[in-house]
Amino acid sequence: MPRPTGNVRLKAARVAAGFNSQQDLANALTRHAKDMGIRGLSIGVRQVRRWESDSPPWPQPDCQRVLVHLLGQGMGALGFTPPWGSDGSQPPGLSRRMVLAGDAATPGSAVLPGMAGAALQPDTAGADFQAVTRSHRRLYWSVTPTQLHPAVSAQANLGCALLPATRDATRRTVAAALAETYLLAGRIEFFDLREPSRANETLLMALQAAGEADDPLLGAAIIAHMAFVPGWAADHDGAVERMTAARTYARRAPASAEFLAWLDAVEAECETRCGNTRTALNLIGHAEDVLAAGNDHSSPEWMDWFSPARLAAFKGNTQMLAGHLPQARESLLHALASMTPAEDKQRSVVYGDLAAVEAASGNPEQACAYAGQALDQLATTWYATGMERVREVRRALTSYQHERCVRDLDDRLYDWATTISALGR
């Protein structure tokens, strides 16, 4: 039997990702370039054919970023050799972003400017770096996002500097912590700062670092977060593709029932944003069954953003948007009663959704009461998503805007402290 010819690594990655033809991959890459905010990048089948040839050309930086994101592997693992050789050296001026986008997902390949000959860090560097990452993760639930984000970004820069100066187990520890750091930064950018394009870029860096650590479960979590970007933009195909990739990665590691249920919840939220509430409710029902059944695997330490109460909150929001108002009220009240003090950041969102249920039910006074409770919570723990919910409720109360309860809500919503806080974050 003749040996396969051409760039068999890229071909294998393409088929494994579900793209049976070169044309399928070209179409998907072009769509993903748009999702990632890369304007004017169109990849044709002829380009893919060249990449799958015996001597594949080194792709341009934007093409590298899209290839790595879509296929979940670094450029080396996809069969590409950089024009400056495979010895780790690089041309002058190559930025950190270009290096990571090019080959950081291939273990042992990430090199930063001026770091090729850096002395090795001690074995303790991994645990020390990881400890700071853990602290940032806990601080997310209480510290103002605009204050925390610069510290998290600085931690990511430090991780990029440490990574080339580590080896073996220490390198994997640093890489995993770096992936967590980028994931946290991406979460802040998406959920708190409302910068989806920036979050997508940051999450891509997180995915590359997870590849360095060879941690498929962390990779699955990162890709699922990336699904929020097209999902919230009502790009159904883009969200589905990313969720398919996330579930594929999750199958490569022992995933807890909680983790698998969270994947269902993420996909449900994306389906809801795309107007498919029936599909979303089916996914949430499946997630409830998965949680009830459980399994023998524990959730990773870094997964601190999901619980049965959060799932009930997802469910209530979807039921509300589907027009199932009594069921939504019940689910949201259950979520509220089940939340722990550690989940206070999410509490404002649940209050906001309860207010929306009451507004849709023709109960403006109760809607304003819940919106006020959301504002009380936001004064303690800011969350942009929570404020967004309150503003949506106020828009839904337009027909009641001359009633005293709505005018009182306006006084709170547009007082000095709330207005400055909202505009300053």
Secondary structure as UniProt FT lines:
FT   HELIX           8..16
FT   TURN            17..18
FT   HELIX           22..35
FT   TURN            36..37
FT   TURN            39..40
FT   HELIX           45..51
FT   HELIX           61..71
FT   TURN            75..79
FT   TURN            83..84
FT   TURN            92..93
FT   HELIX           96..103
FT   TURN            104..105
FT   TURN            107..108
FT   TURN            113..114
FT   TURN            116..117
FT   HELIX           124..139
FT   TURN            140..142
FT   HELIX           145..162
FT   HELIX           163..165
FT   HELIX           168..187
FT   HELIX           188..192
FT   HELIX           196..213
FT   HELIX           216..232
FT   TURN            233..234
FT   HELIX           236..250
FT   TURN            251..252
FT   HELIX           257..273
FT   TURN            274..275
FT   HELIX           277..293
FT   TURN            301..302
FT   HELIX           308..321
FT   TURN            322..323
FT   HELIX           325..338
FT   HELIX           341..343
FT   HELIX           344..360
FT   TURN            361..362
FT   HELIX           364..380
FT   HELIX           384..396
FT   HELIX           398..400
FT   TURN            401..402
FT   HELIX           404..413
FT   HELIX           416..424
//
